[in-house]
Amino acid sequence: MKCRTNNRMGEITIDSDVVAKLAGTAAMECFGIVGMASVSVKDGLVKLLMKDNLTHGINVTIEDDKLTIDFHVIVAYGVSIATVADNLIENVKYKVEELTGIEVNHINIYVEGVRVID
């Protein structure tokens, strides 16, 4: 899926995987996020993804030239999930809009697990 935006010089096309990578990098900067999660529908298992697989825990859709980003995350034990989610939404929305010029309409967060950090 491709995101398109126009400026005075012409049209810019950005692949949704690029947006997912930007969003994943911004999300990993947020306090309380341990990582992205991959959910096996068949087994119902949740797996923590390493940094090079961030995009597998993120789904980007485009409707009416606006982005909807779904995150499947694992959070750190002992943190306020609501605070972490608010921080993630604010940080990702700002960075994705700033870097792509495309409006982020919705950010959905699915907390798939909690992990104790050593």
Contacts in CASP RR format, 6 or more apart in sequence:
PFRMAT RR
TARGET T0000
AUTHOR 0000-0000-0000
METHOD contacts of the structure
MODEL  1
MKCRTNNRMGEITIDSDVVAKLAGTAAMECFGIVGMASVSVKDGLVKLLM
KDNLTHGINVTIEDDKLTIDFHVIVAYGVSIATVADNLIENVKYKVEELT
GIEVNHINIYVEGVRVID
1 15 0 8 1.000
1 16 0 8 1.000
1 60 0 8 1.000
1 61 0 8 1.000
1 62 0 8 1.000
2 13 0 8 1.000
2 14 0 8 1.000
2 15 0 8 1.000
2 16 0 8 1.000
2 62 0 8 1.000
3 13 0 8 1.000
3 14 0 8 1.000
3 15 0 8 1.000
3 16 0 8 1.000
3 19 0 8 1.000
3 60 0 8 1.000
3 62 0 8 1.000
3 65 0 8 1.000
3 67 0 8 1.000
3 100 0 8 1.000
3 102 0 8 1.000
4 11 0 8 1.000
4 12 0 8 1.000
4 13 0 8 1.000
4 14 0 8 1.000
4 65 0 8 1.000
5 11 0 8 1.000
5 12 0 8 1.000
5 14 0 8 1.000
5 65 0 8 1.000
5 100 0 8 1.000
5 101 0 8 1.000
5 102 0 8 1.000
6 12 0 8 1.000
14 100 0 8 1.000
14 102 0 8 1.000
16 60 0 8 1.000
16 61 0 8 1.000
16 62 0 8 1.000
17 55 0 8 1.000
17 60 0 8 1.000
19 60 0 8 1.000
19 67 0 8 1.000
19 69 0 8 1.000
19 96 0 8 1.000
19 100 0 8 1.000
19 102 0 8 1.000
20 54 0 8 1.000
20 55 0 8 1.000
20 58 0 8 1.000
20 59 0 8 1.000
20 60 0 8 1.000
20 69 0 8 1.000
21 54 0 8 1.000
21 55 0 8 1.000
22 95 0 8 1.000
22 96 0 8 1.000
22 99 0 8 1.000
22 100 0 8 1.000
23 58 0 8 1.000
23 60 0 8 1.000
23 69 0 8 1.000
23 71 0 8 1.000
23 92 0 8 1.000
23 95 0 8 1.000
23 96 0 8 1.000
24 36 0 8 1.000
24 54 0 8 1.000
24 55 0 8 1.000
24 58 0 8 1.000
24 71 0 8 1.000
24 92 0 8 1.000
25 54 0 8 1.000
26 91 0 8 1.000
26 92 0 8 1.000
26 95 0 8 1.000
26 96 0 8 1.000
27 33 0 8 1.000
27 35 0 8 1.000
27 36 0 8 1.000
27 54 0 8 1.000
27 58 0 8 1.000
27 71 0 8 1.000
27 73 0 8 1.000
27 88 0 8 1.000
27 91 0 8 1.000
27 92 0 8 1.000
28 35 0 8 1.000
28 51 0 8 1.000
28 54 0 8 1.000
29 91 0 8 1.000
30 84 0 8 1.000
30 87 0 8 1.000
30 88 0 8 1.000
30 91 0 8 1.000
31 79 0 8 1.000
31 84 0 8 1.000
31 87 0 8 1.000
32 75 0 8 1.000
32 76 0 8 1.000
32 79 0 8 1.000
32 84 0 8 1.000
33 73 0 8 1.000
33 74 0 8 1.000
33 75 0 8 1.000
33 76 0 8 1.000
33 84 0 8 1.000
33 88 0 8 1.000
34 48 0 8 1.000
34 73 0 8 1.000
34 74 0 8 1.000
34 75 0 8 1.000
34 76 0 8 1.000
34 115 0 8 1.000
34 117 0 8 1.000
35 48 0 8 1.000
35 49 0 8 1.000
35 54 0 8 1.000
35 73 0 8 1.000
35 74 0 8 1.000
36 48 0 8 1.000
36 49 0 8 1.000
36 53 0 8 1.000
36 54 0 8 1.000
36 56 0 8 1.000
36 57 0 8 1.000
36 58 0 8 1.000
36 71 0 8 1.000
36 72 0 8 1.000
36 73 0 8 1.000
36 74 0 8 1.000
37 46 0 8 1.000
37 47 0 8 1.000
37 48 0 8 1.000
37 49 0 8 1.000
37 57 0 8 1.000
37 72 0 8 1.000
37 73 0 8 1.000
37 74 0 8 1.000
37 110 0 8 1.000
37 112 0 8 1.000
37 113 0 8 1.000
38 46 0 8 1.000
38 47 0 8 1.000
38 49 0 8 1.000
38 53 0 8 1.000
38 56 0 8 1.000
38 57 0 8 1.000
38 72 0 8 1.000
39 45 0 8 1.000
39 46 0 8 1.000
39 47 0 8 1.000
39 72 0 8 1.000
39 112 0 8 1.000
40 46 0 8 1.000
40 47 0 8 1.000
46 74 0 8 1.000
46 112 0 8 1.000
46 113 0 8 1.000
48 74 0 8 1.000
48 115 0 8 1.000
49 56 0 8 1.000
49 57 0 8 1.000
57 71 0 8 1.000
57 72 0 8 1.000
58 69 0 8 1.000
58 70 0 8 1.000
58 71 0 8 1.000
58 72 0 8 1.000
59 69 0 8 1.000
59 70 0 8 1.000
60 67 0 8 1.000
60 68 0 8 1.000
60 69 0 8 1.000
60 70 0 8 1.000
61 67 0 8 1.000
61 68 0 8 1.000
61 70 0 8 1.000
62 68 0 8 1.000
63 105 0 8 1.000
65 102 0 8 1.000
65 103 0 8 1.000
66 102 0 8 1.000
66 103 0 8 1.000
66 104 0 8 1.000
66 105 0 8 1.000
67 96 0 8 1.000
67 102 0 8 1.000
67 103 0 8 1.000
67 104 0 8 1.000
67 105 0 8 1.000
68 104 0 8 1.000
68 105 0 8 1.000
68 106 0 8 1.000
68 107 0 8 1.000
68 108 0 8 1.000
69 92 0 8 1.000
69 96 0 8 1.000
69 104 0 8 1.000
69 106 0 8 1.000
69 107 0 8 1.000
69 108 0 8 1.000
70 107 0 8 1.000
70 108 0 8 1.000
70 109 0 8 1.000
70 110 0 8 1.000
71 88 0 8 1.000
71 92 0 8 1.000
71 107 0 8 1.000
71 108 0 8 1.000
71 109 0 8 1.000
71 110 0 8 1.000
72 110 0 8 1.000
72 112 0 8 1.000
73 88 0 8 1.000
73 109 0 8 1.000
73 110 0 8 1.000
73 111 0 8 1.000
73 112 0 8 1.000
73 113 0 8 1.000
74 111 0 8 1.000
74 112 0 8 1.000
74 113 0 8 1.000
74 114 0 8 1.000
74 115 0 8 1.000
75 81 0 8 1.000
75 84 0 8 1.000
75 111 0 8 1.000
75 113 0 8 1.000
75 114 0 8 1.000
75 115 0 8 1.000
76 84 0 8 1.000
76 114 0 8 1.000
76 115 0 8 1.000
76 116 0 8 1.000
76 117 0 8 1.000
77 114 0 8 1.000
77 115 0 8 1.000
77 116 0 8 1.000
77 117 0 8 1.000
78 114 0 8 1.000
81 111 0 8 1.000
85 109 0 8 1.000
85 111 0 8 1.000
88 107 0 8 1.000
88 109 0 8 1.000
89 107 0 8 1.000
89 109 0 8 1.000
92 104 0 8 1.000
92 107 0 8 1.000
93 104 0 8 1.000
93 107 0 8 1.000
96 102 0 8 1.000
96 104 0 8 1.000
97 103 0 8 1.000
97 104 0 8 1.000
END
